[in-house]
Amino acid sequence: MTSWSPSDIVGPDGADWRVPVSELEARQHRLAEMLAEAGLPGGLIQHPVDLYYYAGGRQDGSLFVPAKGSGGSLDGGGDGPVAFVRRSFKRAVWEAGEDDAPHLIEPFPRLSTFADHLRNKGVSEAPALQFGEAPGTFTARFSAALSSLGTCADLTPIVHRQREVKSDWELEQMDVGASVQMRMFEAVQAVGGEGMSELDMVAAAEAVSRSEGFGGTVQMRRYPLQCDRGVIVAGRAGGVPSFFDSAIGGTGPHPLSGMGSGFSRVKAGDPVLVDLVHAHRGYMVDATRIFVSGRLSDAWHQRIDDMIAVKEEVVDVLDQGLHCSQAWHQGHALAVELGYEDHLMGTKPDQSRFLGHSVGLQLDESPVVAAGFDRPLPVGGTMAIEPKVVYPEGSVGSEDTWVRDEDGMRPITADGALPWVMEWDA
């Protein structure tokens, strides 16, 4: 059989969709600095999402990044970052930039010899592991294999904090994703209407997303959360809670997929909440709009207007560089003042306690607009802000993805470009 060629892996119209080498190099360099600042000798990246972030692809293996100035670093006389790959080695080389790759790429040695292998590269202390991301049995095997180098610390908080700040290149991917997401909403507008099922409308949105290169998976950080790319809930289905920690549950098609869209159909006058995610080259954007066959009642319109006011309160707090926890407290207080204490982000006892979540390569990144996040959204941080209210007869709300740049909060998704309520002819 003829071996595959890198020319077989292309984006649309032959585009090269690899992460630029300059991005990988900058990320590894910053991680090395953060490891040194934390007093850690190095880190072993093993979670697939983070392998893509630092090494350019999610091949089966581990990326060792030494701390700046440590024994394994180039300036400490070592070999610098090294990717140890089980499979596919050839693809890992290509994804990292081939001869321009910012790290060495080697076959994975036997785990029993891994500690000695690192020693030969100048490493004298055990690298930190992603205890907060990888399964316990997995990290336990590596921790035991590296025990002759010492005790492995936890790398997870450092990786999460680094990924909070998006580069210009990452923001470009999210901007492209937002343009695709607009067409997903337009697809729902085109096919929806009275009698249409939630799943049929999701299928129309997903066809757009897939055709533009969506990889099929919404990456989640918190175990065991799983999320569909399109959550469309019609009328009473929007008041059904689920396992998912969000305002909107939905029936799902069956108990194993017990959230999001199911077989409920649009009824005239009922709110249809359409919450769509698209990921362009891995980077997600998240937005919600309300649809209706005919017209919504004045009560539903008032609820939407009130959630927009709560959204504006949250955005204003973040725009000032104040803490995410303060944005939660002020947004929540306004919602209570407006009469939504028992309906904000769900109904009792299934209410979620947040009003916004950071997004990127994962849908549930940090920080969060919630109590306890006593720090601001950093400059370069991207967040979906989504106040919603839920009643037995349905749910409504607002959501867009925002970035905080040097000038303050700026919408990435359709804020202002799509109406909050879109109508189908009854």
HELIX and SHEET records of a PDB file:
HELIX    1   1 PRO A    6  ASP A    8  5                                   3    
HELIX    2   2 PRO A   12  GLY A   14  5                                   3    
HELIX    3   3 VAL A   21  GLU A   37  1                                  17    
HELIX    4   4 PRO A   48  ALA A   55  1                                   8    
HELIX    5   5 LEU A   74  GLY A   76  5                                   3    
HELIX    6   6 PHE A   89  GLU A   95  1                                   7    
HELIX    7   7 GLU A   98  ASP A  100  5                                   3    
HELIX    8   8 LEU A  111  THR A  113  5                                   3    
HELIX    9   9 PHE A  114  ARG A  119  1                                   6    
HELIX   10  10 GLY A  136  ALA A  145  1                                  10    
HELIX   11  11 SER A  147  LEU A  149  5                                   3    
HELIX   12  12 THR A  156  ARG A  163  1                                   8    
HELIX   13  13 ASP A  168  VAL A  191  1                                  24    
HELIX   14  14 GLU A  198  SER A  211  1                                  14    
HELIX   15  15 GLY A  235  GLY A  239  5                                   5    
HELIX   16  16 ASP A  298  ASP A  319  1                                  22    
HELIX   17  17 CYS A  324  GLU A  337  1                                  14    
SHEET    1   A 4 GLY A  42  ILE A  45  0                                        
SHEET    2   A 4 ASP A  60  PRO A  66 -1                                        
SHEET    3   A 4 VAL A  82  ARG A  87 -1                                        
SHEET    4   A 4 LEU A 104  PRO A 107  1                                        
SHEET    1   B 4 GLY A 230  ALA A 234  0                                        
SHEET    2   B 4 VAL A 272  HIS A 280 -1                                        
SHEET    3   B 4 TYR A 283  SER A 293 -1                                        
SHEET    4   B 4 VAL A 421  TRP A 424  1                                        
SHEET    1   C 5 GLU A 365  VAL A 369  0                                        
SHEET    2   C 5 GLY A 356  SER A 358 -1                                        
SHEET    3   C 5 THR A 382  ILE A 385 -1                                        
SHEET    4   C 5 ASP A 400  ASP A 405 -1                                        
SHEET    5   C 5 GLY A 408  PRO A 411 -1                                        
SHEET    1   D 2 LYS A 388  TYR A 391  0                                        
SHEET    2   D 2 GLY A 394  GLY A 397 -1                                        
END                                                                             
